[in-house]
Amino acid sequence: FYVTMKNNQIIKKQIIYRSTHRGTKEMDLLLGNFVKKYIDELNVAELKDLTKLLFIEDEVIYKWYFEKNSDKLIPKTKVTIMLKNFKL
């Protein structure tokens, strides 16, 4: 149990870092605040979904979120639905 708990903390730290060091201020703010609000509520599978989302380019996420474009690169998961409904 301790090992998985420790791995979970490492994964969370990586997610927090990746969400706040995107390269564009808009994505740093959006994803960073989203992650800070919800990271402790997510289970292991949802953390994996979030990790995958964070590897998608900023431009794709930006258009999907702000311009309401549907994009096949953004999988429909609980995490992406939560992000889509998240307001700064």
Secondary structure, 3 states (H helix, E strand, C coil): CHHHHHHHHHHHHHHHHHHHCCCCHHHHHHHHHHHHHHHHHCCHHHHHHHHHHHCCCHHHHHHHHHCCCCCCCCCCCHHHHHHHHCCC
